[in-house]
């Protein structure tokens, strides 16, 4: 993962410590998810947050969320039963303060298992990683029904 990258204009290649720092950020976020602490989750975002998905007709749905919308959406998503999450993340650094992270998740609730893949666009603000954009397929109908203004 620490090979010299010819794919950035800056020639940036993250150190192992930089990669671990970003993964540690996600471990903190995951702990808030398990606790259902939506307010702490919101503290880790850089608002306005760009959220993109698709609906059941295959049409793109993109929204810009403020903190209140994020808290409302994540309160619905965390719900009553918190699944056991197993996340596998692959960060790609665009520079020391910008990264794209693909996550493959296995979520287990009782006997039910669900698989998810999503992408977060990460940016540093105030010296701390924050997510600026979330992209995941399949949530557009819900977003239109419950989150449209």
C-alpha positions as CSV (number, residue, x, y, z in Angstrom):
1,X,0.0,0.0,0.0
2,X,2.9,2.3,0.5
3,X,4.2,2.2,-3.1
4,X,5.1,5.5,-4.8
5,X,2.0,6.5,-6.6
6,X,2.2,8.1,-10.1
7,X,-1.6,8.8,-10.0
8,X,-1.6,12.0,-7.9
9,X,-0.6,15.4,-9.1
10,X,1.3,15.9,-5.9
11,X,3.1,12.5,-6.0
12,X,1.7,11.9,-2.6
13,X,2.1,8.4,-1.0
14,X,0.7,7.9,2.5
15,X,2.8,6.6,5.3
16,X,1.7,3.5,7.2
17,X,0.9,5.9,10.1
18,X,-1.3,8.1,7.8
19,X,-3.2,5.0,6.6
20,X,-3.6,3.8,10.2
21,X,-4.8,7.2,11.3
22,X,-7.6,7.1,8.8
23,X,-8.6,3.6,9.7
24,X,-8.5,4.5,13.4
25,X,-11.0,7.3,12.6
26,X,-13.3,4.7,11.1
27,X,-12.9,2.5,14.2
28,X,-14.1,5.5,16.3
29,X,-17.0,6.1,14.0
30,X,-18.0,2.4,14.0
31,X,-18.0,2.5,17.8
32,X,-20.5,5.4,17.7
33,X,-22.7,3.4,15.2
34,X,-22.7,0.3,17.5
35,X,-23.6,2.6,20.5
36,X,-26.3,4.3,18.4
37,X,-24.7,7.7,19.3
38,X,-25.9,9.6,16.3
39,X,-24.8,13.0,17.7
40,X,-21.2,11.7,18.0
41,X,-21.5,10.4,14.5
42,X,-22.6,13.8,13.3
43,X,-19.6,15.4,15.0
44,X,-17.4,13.4,12.6
45,X,-19.0,14.9,9.4
46,X,-18.1,18.0,7.4
47,X,-21.5,19.7,6.7
48,X,-23.1,20.2,4.3
49,X,-22.7,16.5,3.5
50,X,-23.3,15.2,0.0
51,X,-25.2,12.0,-0.1
52,X,-25.7,10.0,-3.3
53,X,-27.6,6.8,-4.1
54,X,-30.1,5.4,-6.6
55,X,-33.8,4.6,-6.3
56,X,-35.7,1.5,-7.3
57,X,-36.0,2.8,-10.9
58,X,-32.3,3.1,-11.2
59,X,-32.3,6.9,-11.1
60,X,-29.6,8.8,-9.2
61,X,-30.8,10.6,-6.0
62,X,-28.4,13.1,-4.6
63,X,-29.0,15.3,-1.6
64,X,-27.1,17.8,0.4
65,X,-27.7,17.2,4.1
66,X,-27.3,19.6,7.0
67,X,-26.6,18.3,10.5
68,X,-30.3,18.0,11.4
69,X,-31.0,15.9,8.3
70,X,-28.0,13.6,9.0
71,X,-29.2,13.1,12.6
72,X,-32.8,12.3,11.4
73,X,-31.5,9.9,8.7
74,X,-29.0,8.1,10.9
75,X,-31.6,7.8,13.8
76,X,-33.9,6.0,11.4
77,X,-31.0,3.8,10.1
78,X,-29.6,2.8,13.5
79,X,-33.1,1.9,14.7
80,X,-33.8,-0.6,17.4
81,X,-31.6,-3.7,16.8
82,X,-27.9,-2.8,16.2
83,X,-26.3,-5.4,13.9
84,X,-22.9,-6.8,14.3
85,X,-20.8,-5.1,11.7
86,X,-17.7,-6.5,10.0
87,X,-16.1,-3.8,7.9
88,X,-13.2,-4.2,5.4
89,X,-11.9,-0.8,4.2
90,X,-9.7,0.2,1.3
91,X,-8.5,3.8,1.5
92,X,-7.1,5.6,-1.5
93,X,-5.3,8.8,-0.6
94,X,-5.5,11.7,-3.1
95,X,-3.2,13.7,-0.9
96,X,-2.4,14.0,2.8
97,X,-5.8,15.5,3.5
98,X,-8.2,13.9,0.9
99,X,-9.1,10.3,0.6
100,X,-11.7,8.0,-0.9
101,X,-12.6,4.9,1.2
102,X,-14.5,1.9,-0.1
103,X,-16.0,-0.2,2.6
104,X,-17.4,-3.8,2.3
105,X,-19.6,-4.6,5.2
106,X,-21.2,-7.7,6.5
107,X,-24.1,-6.8,8.9
108,X,-25.5,-9.6,11.1
109,X,-28.7,-9.3,13.1
110,X,-29.8,-12.5,14.7
111,X,-29.9,-15.0,11.8
112,X,-30.1,-12.4,9.1
113,X,-27.0,-11.4,7.1
114,X,-26.8,-8.4,4.8
115,X,-23.9,-7.3,2.6
116,X,-23.2,-3.6,1.8
117,X,-20.6,-1.7,-0.2
118,X,-20.3,2.1,0.1
119,X,-17.8,4.8,-0.5
120,X,-16.9,7.8,1.7
121,X,-15.1,10.9,0.5
122,X,-12.9,12.0,3.4
123,X,-11.4,15.4,4.0
124,X,-9.4,16.9,6.8
125,X,-10.9,19.9,8.5
126,X,-9.4,21.4,11.7
127,X,-6.7,18.8,11.5
128,X,-9.2,15.9,11.8
129,X,-10.6,13.5,9.3
130,X,-14.3,14.1,8.5
131,X,-16.5,12.5,5.9
132,X,-17.8,14.9,3.3
133,X,-19.7,12.6,1.0
134,X,-21.4,9.2,1.3
135,X,-22.3,7.1,-1.7
136,X,-24.2,3.8,-1.5
137,X,-26.8,2.2,-3.8
138,X,-30.3,1.4,-2.9
139,X,-31.5,4.2,-0.5
140,X,-33.1,6.6,-3.0
141,X,-36.7,5.7,-2.4
142,X,-36.3,6.1,1.4
143,X,-34.5,9.4,0.9
144,X,-37.2,10.8,-1.3
145,X,-40.0,9.6,1.1
146,X,-38.5,10.7,4.4
147,X,-35.8,13.3,3.8
148,X,-36.9,15.5,0.9
149,X,-37.8,19.0,2.1
